[in-house]
Amino acid sequence: MHFDLTDLRLLVGIVETGSITAGAEQVCLSLSSASTRIGGLEKQAGIVLLVRGRRGATPTAVSLHFPNDYLAFSLRICCSMFLQQRR
């Protein structure tokens, strides 16, 4: 899986504001680009992160833990790579 910090900041912004448009503005993306990035996150992770509706976007239970889980996973990989290089 490949995610970058912009993707994660976007997801957090959407969850905080309840709006894809507002979340996109927080990370300086167009609505189209934000929607594409969220769709990519969902596809790569194999989970639905947001329920989209007329009144905005609502996070799924899984999406509330997703950024933390991803960061913990990334940290484990980085530590493992560092330890392998030292051998």
N, CA, C and O atoms as a Maestro MAE file, in Angstrom:
{
 s_m_m2io_version
 :::
 2.0.0
}

f_m_ct {
 s_m_title
 :::
 protein
 m_atom[348] {
  # First column is atom index #
  i_m_mmod_type
  r_m_x_coord
  r_m_y_coord
  r_m_z_coord
  i_m_residue_number
  s_m_chain_name
  s_m_pdb_residue_name
  s_m_pdb_atom_name
  i_m_atomic_number
  :::
  1 25 0.839 -1.186 0.000 1 A "MET " " N  " 7
  2 3 0.000 0.000 0.000 1 A "MET " " CA " 6
  3 2 0.877 1.239 0.000 1 A "MET " " C  " 6
  4 15 1.942 1.253 0.617 1 A "MET " " O  " 8
  5 25 0.436 2.265 -0.683 2 A "HIS " " N  " 7
  6 3 1.160 3.531 -0.710 2 A "HIS " " CA " 6
  7 2 0.201 4.659 -0.392 2 A "HIS " " C  " 6
  8 15 -0.778 4.887 -1.103 2 A "HIS " " O  " 8
  9 25 0.497 5.356 0.680 3 A "PHE " " N  " 7
  10 3 -0.256 6.553 1.049 3 A "PHE " " CA " 6
  11 2 0.773 7.621 1.360 3 A "PHE " " C  " 6
  12 15 1.890 7.311 1.772 3 A "PHE " " O  " 8
  13 25 0.409 8.859 1.168 4 A "ASP " " N  " 7
  14 3 1.319 9.905 1.602 4 A "ASP " " CA " 6
  15 2 0.629 10.748 2.672 4 A "ASP " " C  " 6
  16 15 -0.553 10.566 2.964 4 A "ASP " " O  " 8
  17 25 1.385 11.661 3.241 5 A "LEU " " N  " 7
  18 3 0.836 12.461 4.338 5 A "LEU " " CA " 6
  19 2 -0.321 13.337 3.890 5 A "LEU " " C  " 6
  20 15 -1.221 13.622 4.680 5 A "LEU " " O  " 8
  21 25 -0.312 13.766 2.643 6 A "THR " " N  " 7
  22 3 -1.431 14.564 2.144 6 A "THR " " CA " 6
  23 2 -2.721 13.757 2.186 6 A "THR " " C  " 6
  24 15 -3.770 14.276 2.565 6 A "THR " " O  " 8
  25 25 -2.644 12.482 1.796 7 A "ASP " " N  " 7
  26 3 -3.824 11.615 1.845 7 A "ASP " " CA " 6
  27 2 -4.354 11.517 3.280 7 A "ASP " " C  " 6
  28 15 -5.555 11.638 3.521 7 A "ASP " " O  " 8
  29 25 -3.450 11.299 4.211 8 A "LEU " " N  " 7
  30 3 -3.866 11.152 5.611 8 A "LEU " " CA " 6
  31 2 -4.384 12.466 6.188 8 A "LEU " " C  " 6
  32 15 -5.366 12.470 6.931 8 A "LEU " " O  " 8
  33 25 -3.732 13.586 5.851 9 A "ARG " " N  " 7
  34 3 -4.213 14.891 6.307 9 A "ARG " " CA " 6
  35 2 -5.586 15.188 5.717 9 A "ARG " " C  " 6
  36 15 -6.449 15.756 6.387 9 A "ARG " " O  " 8
  37 25 -5.784 14.800 4.458 10 A "LEU " " N  " 7
  38 3 -7.079 14.979 3.812 10 A "LEU " " CA " 6
  39 2 -8.154 14.197 4.544 10 A "LEU " " C  " 6
  40 15 -9.219 14.734 4.848 10 A "LEU " " O  " 8
  41 25 -7.880 12.931 4.830 11 A "LEU " " N  " 7
  42 3 -8.855 12.105 5.540 11 A "LEU " " CA " 6
  43 2 -9.191 12.702 6.908 11 A "LEU " " C  " 6
  44 15 -10.361 12.766 7.286 11 A "LEU " " O  " 8
  45 25 -8.186 13.133 7.639 12 A "VAL " " N  " 7
  46 3 -8.429 13.741 8.948 12 A "VAL " " CA " 6
  47 2 -9.253 15.020 8.796 12 A "VAL " " C  " 6
  48 15 -10.172 15.261 9.578 12 A "VAL " " O  " 8
  49 25 -8.930 15.836 7.799 13 A "GLY " " N  " 7
  50 3 -9.676 17.069 7.567 13 A "GLY " " CA " 6
  51 2 -11.135 16.810 7.235 13 A "GLY " " C  " 6
  52 15 -12.020 17.529 7.700 13 A "GLY " " O  " 8
  53 25 -11.385 15.789 6.435 14 A "ILE " " N  " 7
  54 3 -12.765 15.441 6.079 14 A "ILE " " CA " 6
  55 2 -13.518 14.958 7.308 14 A "ILE " " C  " 6
  56 15 -14.665 15.345 7.535 14 A "ILE " " O  " 8
  57 25 -12.871 14.115 8.098 15 A "VAL " " N  " 7
  58 3 -13.522 13.603 9.314 15 A "VAL " " CA " 6
  59 2 -13.816 14.752 10.278 15 A "VAL " " C  " 6
  60 15 -14.893 14.797 10.873 15 A "VAL " " O  " 8
  61 25 -12.876 15.673 10.437 16 A "GLU " " N  " 7
  62 3 -13.064 16.801 11.356 16 A "GLU " " CA " 6
  63 2 -14.167 17.748 10.902 16 A "GLU " " C  " 6
  64 15 -14.928 18.251 11.728 16 A "GLU " " O  " 8
  65 25 -14.262 17.997 9.598 17 A "THR " " N  " 7
  66 3 -15.224 18.977 9.090 17 A "THR " " CA " 6
  67 2 -16.540 18.355 8.631 17 A "THR " " C  " 6
  68 15 -17.561 19.036 8.544 17 A "THR " " O  " 8
  69 25 -16.508 17.059 8.340 18 A "GLY " " N  " 7
  70 3 -17.701 16.407 7.815 18 A "GLY " " CA " 6
  71 2 -17.964 16.731 6.357 18 A "GLY " " C  " 6
  72 15 -19.062 16.516 5.844 18 A "GLY " " O  " 8
  73 25 -16.927 17.257 5.690 19 A "SER " " N  " 7
  74 3 -17.101 17.703 4.314 19 A "SER " " CA " 6
  75 2 -15.851 17.411 3.489 19 A "SER " " C  " 6
  76 15 -14.739 17.744 3.898 19 A "SER " " O  " 8
  77 25 -16.036 16.792 2.333 20 A "ILE " " N  " 7
  78 3 -14.902 16.557 1.448 20 A "ILE " " CA " 6
  79 2 -14.380 17.890 0.912 20 A "ILE " " C  " 6
  80 15 -13.171 18.085 0.786 20 A "ILE " " O  " 8
  81 25 -15.284 18.791 0.603 21 A "THR " " N  " 7
  82 3 -14.882 20.106 0.094 21 A "THR " " CA " 6
  83 2 -14.021 20.851 1.117 21 A "THR " " C  " 6
  84 15 -12.965 21.380 0.770 21 A "THR " " O  " 8
  85 25 -14.460 20.894 2.356 22 A "ALA " " N  " 7
  86 3 -13.708 21.597 3.408 22 A "ALA " " CA " 6
  87 2 -12.387 20.902 3.696 22 A "ALA " " C  " 6
  88 15 -11.370 21.562 3.911 22 A "ALA " " O  " 8
  89 25 -12.394 19.575 3.703 23 A "GLY " " N  " 7
  90 3 -11.152 18.833 3.908 23 A "GLY " " CA " 6
  91 2 -10.158 19.097 2.795 23 A "GLY " " C  " 6
  92 15 -8.959 19.234 3.038 23 A "GLY " " O  " 8
  93 25 -10.664 19.166 1.568 24 A "ALA " " N  " 7
  94 3 -9.809 19.457 0.417 24 A "ALA " " CA " 6
  95 2 -9.196 20.846 0.531 24 A "ALA " " C  " 6
  96 15 -8.016 21.034 0.237 24 A "ALA " " O  " 8
  97 25 -9.988 21.804 0.952 25 A "GLU " " N  " 7
  98 3 -9.482 23.167 1.116 25 A "GLU " " CA " 6
  99 2 -8.369 23.231 2.154 25 A "GLU " " C  " 6
  100 15 -7.413 23.991 1.995 25 A "GLU " " O  " 8
  101 25 -8.487 22.439 3.212 26 A "GLN " " N  " 7
  102 3 -7.468 22.443 4.264 26 A "GLN " " CA " 6
  103 2 -6.105 21.981 3.756 26 A "GLN " " C  " 6
  104 15 -5.074 22.416 4.270 26 A "GLN " " O  " 8
  105 25 -6.090 21.116 2.768 27 A "VAL " " N  " 7
  106 3 -4.817 20.605 2.237 27 A "VAL " " CA " 6
  107 2 -4.533 21.131 0.827 27 A "VAL " " C  " 6
  108 15 -3.679 20.603 0.115 27 A "VAL " " O  " 8
  109 25 -5.259 22.173 0.440 28 A "CYS " " N  " 7
  110 3 -5.038 22.867 -0.836 28 A "CYS " " CA " 6
  111 2 -5.211 21.963 -2.048 28 A "CYS " " C  " 6
  112 15 -4.388 21.971 -2.964 28 A "CYS " " O  " 8
  113 25 -6.294 21.179 -2.047 29 A "LEU " " N  " 7
  114 3 -6.626 20.329 -3.186 29 A "LEU " " CA " 6
  115 2 -7.976 20.727 -3.748 29 A "LEU " " C  " 6
  116 15 -8.816 21.281 -3.040 29 A "LEU " " O  " 8
  117 25 -8.180 20.442 -5.019 30 A "SER " " N  " 7
  118 3 -9.504 20.627 -5.611 30 A "SER " " CA " 6
  119 2 -10.409 19.508 -5.106 30 A "SER " " C  " 6
  120 15 -9.930 18.477 -4.634 30 A "SER " " O  " 8
  121 25 -11.700 19.715 -5.207 31 A "LEU " " N  " 7
  122 3 -12.654 18.688 -4.806 31 A "LEU " " CA " 6
  123 2 -12.439 17.411 -5.614 31 A "LEU " " C  " 6
  124 15 -12.490 16.312 -5.062 31 A "LEU " " O  " 8
  125 25 -12.201 17.547 -6.908 32 A "SER " " N  " 7
  126 3 -11.972 16.399 -7.782 32 A "SER " " CA " 6
  127 2 -10.746 15.606 -7.347 32 A "SER " " C  " 6
  128 15 -10.788 14.378 -7.266 32 A "SER " " O  " 8
  129 25 -9.665 16.308 -7.070 33 A "SER " " N  " 7
  130 3 -8.430 15.654 -6.651 33 A "SER " " CA " 6
  131 2 -8.610 14.970 -5.294 33 A "SER " " C  " 6
  132 15 -8.117 13.861 -5.087 33 A "SER " " O  " 8
  133 25 -9.309 15.622 -4.382 34 A "ALA " " N  " 7
  134 3 -9.556 15.043 -3.057 34 A "ALA " " CA " 6
  135 2 -10.385 13.776 -3.174 34 A "ALA " " C  " 6
  136 15 -10.089 12.770 -2.528 34 A "ALA " " O  " 8
  137 25 -11.406 13.824 -3.986 35 A "SER " " N  " 7
  138 3 -12.265 12.667 -4.176 35 A "SER " " CA " 6
  139 2 -11.483 11.495 -4.768 35 A "SER " " C  " 6
  140 15 -11.670 10.346 -4.368 35 A "SER " " O  " 8
  141 25 -10.609 11.798 -5.723 36 A "THR " " N  " 7
  142 3 -9.770 10.771 -6.334 36 A "THR " " CA " 6
  143 2 -8.826 10.162 -5.306 36 A "THR " " C  " 6
  144 15 -8.635 8.946 -5.278 36 A "THR " " O  " 8
  145 25 -8.235 11.004 -4.459 37 A "ARG " " N  " 7
  146 3 -7.307 10.508 -3.436 37 A "ARG " " CA " 6
  147 2 -8.027 9.628 -2.410 37 A "ARG " " C  " 6
  148 15 -7.509 8.580 -2.025 37 A "ARG " " O  " 8
  149 25 -9.195 10.039 -1.972 38 A "ILE " " N  " 7
  150 3 -9.944 9.239 -1.002 38 A "ILE " " CA " 6
  151 2 -10.352 7.908 -1.633 38 A "ILE " " C  " 6
  152 15 -10.266 6.860 -0.993 38 A "ILE " " O  " 8
  153 25 -10.795 7.953 -2.884 39 A "GLY " " N  " 7
  154 3 -11.130 6.719 -3.596 39 A "GLY " " CA " 6
  155 2 -9.928 5.788 -3.695 39 A "GLY " " C  " 6
  156 15 -10.066 4.574 -3.545 39 A "GLY " " O  " 8
  157 25 -8.749 6.356 -3.946 40 A "GLY " " N  " 7
  158 3 -7.523 5.573 -4.015 40 A "GLY " " CA " 6
  159 2 -7.163 4.944 -2.677 40 A "GLY " " C  " 6
  160 15 -6.748 3.787 -2.611 40 A "GLY " " O  " 8
  161 25 -7.328 5.726 -1.607 41 A "LEU " " N  " 7
  162 3 -7.085 5.183 -0.268 41 A "LEU " " CA " 6
  163 2 -7.995 3.994 0.006 41 A "LEU " " C  " 6
  164 15 -7.553 2.949 0.483 41 A "LEU " " O  " 8
  165 25 -9.269 4.173 -0.302 42 A "GLU " " N  " 7
  166 3 -10.243 3.109 -0.058 42 A "GLU " " CA " 6
  167 2 -9.915 1.864 -0.877 42 A "GLU " " C  " 6
  168 15 -10.010 0.742 -0.380 42 A "GLU " " O  " 8
  169 25 -9.533 2.067 -2.120 43 A "LYS " " N  " 7
  170 3 -9.219 0.942 -2.993 43 A "LYS " " CA " 6
  171 2 -7.984 0.195 -2.495 43 A "LYS " " C  " 6
  172 15 -7.986 -1.033 -2.418 43 A "LYS " " O  " 8
  173 25 -6.928 0.939 -2.155 44 A "GLN " " N  " 7
  174 3 -5.697 0.306 -1.697 44 A "GLN " " CA " 6
  175 2 -5.884 -0.404 -0.359 44 A "GLN " " C  " 6
  176 15 -5.345 -1.491 -0.148 44 A "GLN " " O  " 8
  177 25 -6.643 0.206 0.537 45 A "ALA " " N  " 7
  178 3 -6.846 -0.385 1.857 45 A "ALA " " CA " 6
  179 2 -7.900 -1.483 1.825 45 A "ALA " " C  " 6
  180 15 -7.951 -2.330 2.717 45 A "ALA " " O  " 8
  181 25 -8.739 -1.467 0.798 46 A "GLY " " N  " 7
  182 3 -9.791 -2.465 0.692 46 A "GLY " " CA " 6
  183 2 -10.926 -2.251 1.677 46 A "GLY " " C  " 6
  184 15 -11.612 -3.198 2.060 46 A "GLY " " O  " 8
  185 25 -11.121 -1.003 2.084 47 A "ILE " " N  " 7
  186 3 -12.186 -0.668 3.050 47 A "ILE " " CA " 6
  187 2 -12.872 0.624 2.638 47 A "ILE " " C  " 6
  188 15 -12.302 1.436 1.909 47 A "ILE " " O  " 8
  189 25 -14.091 0.808 3.105 48 A "VAL " " N  " 7
  190 3 -14.805 2.067 2.906 48 A "VAL " " CA " 6
  191 2 -14.454 2.977 4.072 48 A "VAL " " C  " 6
  192 15 -14.659 2.619 5.232 48 A "VAL " " O  " 8
  193 25 -13.923 4.155 3.762 49 A "LEU " " N  " 7
  194 3 -13.519 5.092 4.804 49 A "LEU " " CA " 6
  195 2 -14.595 6.121 5.119 49 A "LEU " " C  " 6
  196 15 -14.712 6.577 6.256 49 A "LEU " " O  " 8
  197 25 -15.385 6.487 4.104 50 A "LEU " " N  " 7
  198 3 -16.387 7.540 4.271 50 A "LEU " " CA " 6
  199 2 -17.710 7.129 3.636 50 A "LEU " " C  " 6
  200 15 -17.750 6.492 2.584 50 A "LEU " " O  " 8
  201 25 -18.777 7.512 4.304 51 A "VAL " " N  " 7
  202 3 -20.110 7.370 3.723 51 A "VAL " " CA " 6
  203 2 -20.460 8.756 3.192 51 A "VAL " " C  " 6
  204 15 -20.589 9.709 3.959 51 A "VAL " " O  " 8
  205 25 -20.611 8.858 1.885 52 A "ARG " " N  " 7
  206 3 -20.889 10.143 1.257 52 A "ARG " " CA " 6
  207 2 -22.393 10.334 1.132 52 A "ARG " " C  " 6
  208 15 -23.121 9.415 0.757 52 A "ARG " " O  " 8
  209 25 -22.848 11.538 1.451 53 A "GLY " " N  " 7
  210 3 -24.264 11.834 1.359 53 A "GLY " " CA " 6
  211 2 -24.495 13.290 1.016 53 A "GLY " " C  " 6
  212 15 -23.548 14.060 0.859 53 A "GLY " " O  " 8
  213 25 -25.747 13.660 0.901 54 A "ARG " " N  " 7
  214 3 -26.096 15.046 0.555 54 A "ARG " " CA " 6
  215 2 -25.621 16.046 1.604 54 A "ARG " " C  " 6
  216 15 -25.337 17.201 1.287 54 A "ARG " " O  " 8
  217 25 -25.540 15.604 2.827 55 A "ARG " " N  " 7
  218 3 -25.157 16.505 3.919 55 A "ARG " " CA " 6
  219 2 -23.684 16.383 4.300 55 A "ARG " " C  " 6
  220 15 -23.282 16.818 5.379 55 A "ARG " " O  " 8
  221 25 -22.888 15.797 3.427 56 A "GLY " " N  " 7
  222 3 -21.462 15.701 3.693 56 A "GLY " " CA " 6
  223 2 -20.972 14.275 3.744 56 A "GLY " " C  " 6
  224 15 -21.596 13.362 3.203 56 A "GLY " " O  " 8
  225 25 -19.849 14.099 4.402 57 A "ALA " " N  " 7
  226 3 -19.214 12.790 4.500 57 A "ALA " " CA " 6
  227 2 -19.123 12.382 5.965 57 A "ALA " " C  " 6
  228 15 -18.698 13.159 6.820 57 A "ALA " " O  " 8
  229 25 -19.525 11.163 6.230 58 A "THR " " N  " 7
  230 3 -19.480 10.625 7.586 58 A "THR " " CA " 6
  231 2 -18.441 9.514 7.635 58 A "THR " " C  " 6
  232 15 -18.443 8.626 6.783 58 A "THR " " O  " 8
  233 25 -17.545 9.557 8.632 59 A "PRO " " N  " 7
  234 3 -16.537 8.504 8.709 59 A "PRO " " CA " 6
  235 2 -17.137 7.171 9.129 59 A "PRO " " C  " 6
  236 15 -18.060 7.119 9.942 59 A "PRO " " O  " 8
  237 25 -16.605 6.100 8.567 60 A "THR " " N  " 7
  238 3 -16.971 4.771 9.044 60 A "THR " " CA " 6
  239 2 -16.147 4.508 10.307 60 A "THR " " C  " 6
  240 15 -15.178 5.218 10.574 60 A "THR " " O  " 8
  241 25 -16.522 3.512 11.069 61 A "ALA " " N  " 7
  242 3 -15.788 3.187 12.299 61 A "ALA " " CA " 6
  243 2 -14.329 2.862 11.981 61 A "ALA " " C  " 6
  244 15 -13.430 3.228 12.739 61 A "ALA " " O  " 8
  245 25 -14.096 2.185 10.878 62 A "VAL " " N  " 7
  246 3 -12.733 1.818 10.489 62 A "VAL " " CA " 6
  247 2 -11.900 3.054 10.193 62 A "VAL " " C  " 6
  248 15 -10.721 3.094 10.543 62 A "VAL " " O  " 8
  249 25 -12.480 4.056 9.561 63 A "SER " " N  " 7
  250 3 -11.709 5.237 9.164 63 A "SER " " CA " 6
  251 2 -11.211 6.031 10.362 63 A "SER " " C  " 6
  252 15 -10.208 6.736 10.253 63 A "SER " " O  " 8
  253 25 -11.883 5.935 11.492 64 A "LEU " " N  " 7
  254 3 -11.447 6.676 12.669 64 A "LEU " " CA " 6
  255 2 -10.129 6.133 13.217 64 A "LEU " " C  " 6
  256 15 -9.415 6.848 13.920 64 A "LEU " " O  " 8
  257 25 -9.798 4.886 12.908 65 A "HIS " " N  " 7
  258 3 -8.553 4.280 13.370 65 A "HIS " " CA " 6
  259 2 -7.504 4.187 12.276 65 A "HIS " " C  " 6
  260 15 -6.337 3.912 12.555 65 A "HIS " " O  " 8
  261 25 -7.905 4.411 11.049 66 A "PHE " " N  " 7
  262 3 -7.026 4.197 9.901 66 A "PHE " " CA " 6
  263 2 -5.719 4.984 9.958 66 A "PHE " " C  " 6
  264 15 -4.662 4.375 9.793 66 A "PHE " " O  " 8
  265 25 -5.724 6.312 10.183 67 A "PRO " " N  " 7
  266 3 -4.441 7.039 10.203 67 A "PRO " " CA " 6
  267 2 -3.485 6.513 11.265 67 A "PRO " " C  " 6
  268 15 -2.291 6.370 11.001 67 A "PRO " " O  " 8
  269 25 -3.987 6.225 12.457 68 A "ASN " " N  " 7
  270 3 -3.120 5.725 13.524 68 A "ASN " " CA " 6
  271 2 -2.562 4.354 13.184 68 A "ASN " " C  " 6
  272 15 -1.380 4.093 13.407 68 A "ASN " " O  " 8
  273 25 -3.397 3.480 12.649 69 A "ASP " " N  " 7
  274 3 -2.945 2.141 12.266 69 A "ASP " " CA " 6
  275 2 -1.882 2.219 11.176 69 A "ASP " " C  " 6
  276 15 -0.886 1.496 11.217 69 A "ASP " " O  " 8
  277 25 -2.098 3.095 10.207 70 A "TYR " " N  " 7
  278 3 -1.143 3.241 9.117 70 A "TYR " " CA " 6
  279 2 0.194 3.776 9.624 70 A "TYR " " C  " 6
  280 15 1.248 3.280 9.227 70 A "TYR " " O  " 8
  281 25 0.158 4.783 10.497 71 A "LEU " " N  " 7
  282 3 1.400 5.348 11.013 71 A "LEU " " CA " 6
  283 2 2.165 4.335 11.852 71 A "LEU " " C  " 6
  284 15 3.391 4.268 11.769 71 A "LEU " " O  " 8
  285 25 1.464 3.552 12.653 72 A "ALA " " N  " 7
  286 3 2.127 2.516 13.454 72 A "ALA " " CA " 6
  287 2 2.768 1.476 12.538 72 A "ALA " " C  " 6
  288 15 3.894 1.046 12.785 72 A "ALA " " O  " 8
  289 25 2.068 1.072 11.495 73 A "PHE " " N  " 7
  290 3 2.590 0.107 10.525 73 A "PHE " " CA " 6
  291 2 3.839 0.667 9.842 73 A "PHE " " C  " 6
  292 15 4.836 -0.041 9.697 73 A "PHE " " O  " 8
  293 25 3.789 1.927 9.425 74 A "SER " " N  " 7
  294 3 4.920 2.562 8.750 74 A "SER " " CA " 6
  295 2 6.127 2.645 9.668 74 A "SER " " C  " 6
  296 15 7.257 2.419 9.234 74 A "SER " " O  " 8
  297 25 5.897 2.965 10.922 75 A "LEU " " N  " 7
  298 3 6.990 3.058 11.885 75 A "LEU " " CA " 6
  299 2 7.669 1.695 12.078 75 A "LEU " " C  " 6
  300 15 8.894 1.619 12.163 75 A "LEU " " O  " 8
  301 25 6.879 0.628 12.147 76 A "ARG " " N  " 7
  302 3 7.447 -0.716 12.290 76 A "ARG " " CA " 6
  303 2 8.313 -1.061 11.079 76 A "ARG " " C  " 6
  304 15 9.393 -1.631 11.233 76 A "ARG " " O  " 8
  305 25 7.850 -0.723 9.889 77 A "ILE " " N  " 7
  306 3 8.628 -1.012 8.679 77 A "ILE " " CA " 6
  307 2 9.924 -0.208 8.668 77 A "ILE " " C  " 6
  308 15 10.985 -0.748 8.350 77 A "ILE " " O  " 8
  309 25 9.848 1.065 9.009 78 A "CYS " " N  " 7
  310 3 11.054 1.904 9.028 78 A "CYS " " CA " 6
  311 2 12.075 1.380 10.041 78 A "CYS " " C  " 6
  312 15 13.269 1.324 9.746 78 A "CYS " " O  " 8
  313 25 11.615 1.001 11.216 79 A "CYS " " N  " 7
  314 3 12.517 0.458 12.233 79 A "CYS " " CA " 6
  315 2 13.147 -0.836 11.759 79 A "CYS " " C  " 6
  316 15 14.339 -1.061 11.973 79 A "CYS " " O  " 8
  317 25 12.369 -1.681 11.123 80 A "SER " " N  " 7
  318 3 12.882 -2.939 10.606 80 A "SER " " CA " 6
  319 2 13.947 -2.700 9.539 80 A "SER " " C  " 6
  320 15 14.980 -3.369 9.532 80 A "SER " " O  " 8
  321 25 13.702 -1.763 8.649 81 A "MET " " N  " 7
  322 3 14.663 -1.447 7.595 81 A "MET " " CA " 6
  323 2 15.952 -0.889 8.190 81 A "MET " " C  " 6
  324 15 17.047 -1.234 7.748 81 A "MET " " O  " 8
  325 25 15.816 -0.036 9.185 82 A "PHE " " N  " 7
  326 3 16.972 0.551 9.846 82 A "PHE " " CA " 6
  327 2 17.823 -0.531 10.493 82 A "PHE " " C  " 6
  328 15 19.046 -0.532 10.357 82 A "PHE " " O  " 8
  329 25 17.175 -1.452 11.197 83 A "LEU " " N  " 7
  330 3 17.896 -2.532 11.872 83 A "LEU " " CA " 6
  331 2 18.586 -3.447 10.861 83 A "LEU " " C  " 6
  332 15 19.693 -3.919 11.118 83 A "LEU " " O  " 8
  333 25 17.956 -3.702 9.725 84 A "GLN " " N  " 7
  334 3 18.570 -4.540 8.705 84 A "GLN " " CA " 6
  335 2 19.808 -3.876 8.102 84 A "GLN " " C  " 6
  336 15 20.783 -4.556 7.782 84 A "GLN " " O  " 8
  337 25 19.772 -2.573 7.950 85 A "GLN " " N  " 7
  338 3 20.908 -1.844 7.385 85 A "GLN " " CA " 6
  339 2 22.102 -1.842 8.345 85 A "GLN " " C  " 6
  340 15 23.250 -1.780 7.907 85 A "GLN " " O  " 8
  341 25 21.837 -1.908 9.619 86 A "ARG " " N  " 7
  342 3 22.907 -1.855 10.620 86 A "ARG " " CA " 6
  343 2 23.637 -3.195 10.730 86 A "ARG " " C  " 6
  344 15 24.734 -3.250 11.285 86 A "ARG " " O  " 8
  345 25 23.057 -4.254 10.218 87 A "ARG " " N  " 7
  346 3 23.678 -5.592 10.333 87 A "ARG " " CA " 6
  347 2 24.758 -5.790 9.318 87 A "ARG " " C  " 6
  348 15 25.378 -6.852 9.275 87 A "ARG " " O  " 8
  :::
 }
 m_bond[347] {
  # First column is bond index #
  i_m_from
  i_m_to
  i_m_order
  :::
  1 1 2 1
  2 2 3 1
  3 3 4 2
  4 3 5 1
  5 5 6 1
  6 6 7 1
  7 7 8 2
  8 7 9 1
  9 9 10 1
  10 10 11 1
  11 11 12 2
  12 11 13 1
  13 13 14 1
  14 14 15 1
  15 15 16 2
  16 15 17 1
  17 17 18 1
  18 18 19 1
  19 19 20 2
  20 19 21 1
  21 21 22 1
  22 22 23 1
  23 23 24 2
  24 23 25 1
  25 25 26 1
  26 26 27 1
  27 27 28 2
  28 27 29 1
  29 29 30 1
  30 30 31 1
  31 31 32 2
  32 31 33 1
  33 33 34 1
  34 34 35 1
  35 35 36 2
  36 35 37 1
  37 37 38 1
  38 38 39 1
  39 39 40 2
  40 39 41 1
  41 41 42 1
  42 42 43 1
  43 43 44 2
  44 43 45 1
  45 45 46 1
  46 46 47 1
  47 47 48 2
  48 47 49 1
  49 49 50 1
  50 50 51 1
  51 51 52 2
  52 51 53 1
  53 53 54 1
  54 54 55 1
  55 55 56 2
  56 55 57 1
  57 57 58 1
  58 58 59 1
  59 59 60 2
  60 59 61 1
  61 61 62 1
  62 62 63 1
  63 63 64 2
  64 63 65 1
  65 65 66 1
  66 66 67 1
  67 67 68 2
  68 67 69 1
  69 69 70 1
  70 70 71 1
  71 71 72 2
  72 71 73 1
  73 73 74 1
  74 74 75 1
  75 75 76 2
  76 75 77 1
  77 77 78 1
  78 78 79 1
  79 79 80 2
  80 79 81 1
  81 81 82 1
  82 82 83 1
  83 83 84 2
  84 83 85 1
  85 85 86 1
  86 86 87 1
  87 87 88 2
  88 87 89 1
  89 89 90 1
  90 90 91 1
  91 91 92 2
  92 91 93 1
  93 93 94 1
  94 94 95 1
  95 95 96 2
  96 95 97 1
  97 97 98 1
  98 98 99 1
  99 99 100 2
  100 99 101 1
  101 101 102 1
  102 102 103 1
  103 103 104 2
  104 103 105 1
  105 105 106 1
  106 106 107 1
  107 107 108 2
  108 107 109 1
  109 109 110 1
  110 110 111 1
  111 111 112 2
  112 111 113 1
  113 113 114 1
  114 114 115 1
  115 115 116 2
  116 115 117 1
  117 117 118 1
  118 118 119 1
  119 119 120 2
  120 119 121 1
  121 121 122 1
  122 122 123 1
  123 123 124 2
  124 123 125 1
  125 125 126 1
  126 126 127 1
  127 127 128 2
  128 127 129 1
  129 129 130 1
  130 130 131 1
  131 131 132 2
  132 131 133 1
  133 133 134 1
  134 134 135 1
  135 135 136 2
  136 135 137 1
  137 137 138 1
  138 138 139 1
  139 139 140 2
  140 139 141 1
  141 141 142 1
  142 142 143 1
  143 143 144 2
  144 143 145 1
  145 145 146 1
  146 146 147 1
  147 147 148 2
  148 147 149 1
  149 149 150 1
  150 150 151 1
  151 151 152 2
  152 151 153 1
  153 153 154 1
  154 154 155 1
  155 155 156 2
  156 155 157 1
  157 157 158 1
  158 158 159 1
  159 159 160 2
  160 159 161 1
  161 161 162 1
  162 162 163 1
  163 163 164 2
  164 163 165 1
  165 165 166 1
  166 166 167 1
  167 167 168 2
  168 167 169 1
  169 169 170 1
  170 170 171 1
  171 171 172 2
  172 171 173 1
  173 173 174 1
  174 174 175 1
  175 175 176 2
  176 175 177 1
  177 177 178 1
  178 178 179 1
  179 179 180 2
  180 179 181 1
  181 181 182 1
  182 182 183 1
  183 183 184 2
  184 183 185 1
  185 185 186 1
  186 186 187 1
  187 187 188 2
  188 187 189 1
  189 189 190 1
  190 190 191 1
  191 191 192 2
  192 191 193 1
  193 193 194 1
  194 194 195 1
  195 195 196 2
  196 195 197 1
  197 197 198 1
  198 198 199 1
  199 199 200 2
  200 199 201 1
  201 201 202 1
  202 202 203 1
  203 203 204 2
  204 203 205 1
  205 205 206 1
  206 206 207 1
  207 207 208 2
  208 207 209 1
  209 209 210 1
  210 210 211 1
  211 211 212 2
  212 211 213 1
  213 213 214 1
  214 214 215 1
  215 215 216 2
  216 215 217 1
  217 217 218 1
  218 218 219 1
  219 219 220 2
  220 219 221 1
  221 221 222 1
  222 222 223 1
  223 223 224 2
  224 223 225 1
  225 225 226 1
  226 226 227 1
  227 227 228 2
  228 227 229 1
  229 229 230 1
  230 230 231 1
  231 231 232 2
  232 231 233 1
  233 233 234 1
  234 234 235 1
  235 235 236 2
  236 235 237 1
  237 237 238 1
  238 238 239 1
  239 239 240 2
  240 239 241 1
  241 241 242 1
  242 242 243 1
  243 243 244 2
  244 243 245 1
  245 245 246 1
  246 246 247 1
  247 247 248 2
  248 247 249 1
  249 249 250 1
  250 250 251 1
  251 251 252 2
  252 251 253 1
  253 253 254 1
  254 254 255 1
  255 255 256 2
  256 255 257 1
  257 257 258 1
  258 258 259 1
  259 259 260 2
  260 259 261 1
  261 261 262 1
  262 262 263 1
  263 263 264 2
  264 263 265 1
  265 265 266 1
  266 266 267 1
  267 267 268 2
  268 267 269 1
  269 269 270 1
  270 270 271 1
  271 271 272 2
  272 271 273 1
  273 273 274 1
  274 274 275 1
  275 275 276 2
  276 275 277 1
  277 277 278 1
  278 278 279 1
  279 279 280 2
  280 279 281 1
  281 281 282 1
  282 282 283 1
  283 283 284 2
  284 283 285 1
  285 285 286 1
  286 286 287 1
  287 287 288 2
  288 287 289 1
  289 289 290 1
  290 290 291 1
  291 291 292 2
  292 291 293 1
  293 293 294 1
  294 294 295 1
  295 295 296 2
  296 295 297 1
  297 297 298 1
  298 298 299 1
  299 299 300 2
  300 299 301 1
  301 301 302 1
  302 302 303 1
  303 303 304 2
  304 303 305 1
  305 305 306 1
  306 306 307 1
  307 307 308 2
  308 307 309 1
  309 309 310 1
  310 310 311 1
  311 311 312 2
  312 311 313 1
  313 313 314 1
  314 314 315 1
  315 315 316 2
  316 315 317 1
  317 317 318 1
  318 318 319 1
  319 319 320 2
  320 319 321 1
  321 321 322 1
  322 322 323 1
  323 323 324 2
  324 323 325 1
  325 325 326 1
  326 326 327 1
  327 327 328 2
  328 327 329 1
  329 329 330 1
  330 330 331 1
  331 331 332 2
  332 331 333 1
  333 333 334 1
  334 334 335 1
  335 335 336 2
  336 335 337 1
  337 337 338 1
  338 338 339 1
  339 339 340 2
  340 339 341 1
  341 341 342 1
  342 342 343 1
  343 343 344 2
  344 343 345 1
  345 345 346 1
  346 346 347 1
  347 347 348 2
  :::
 }
}
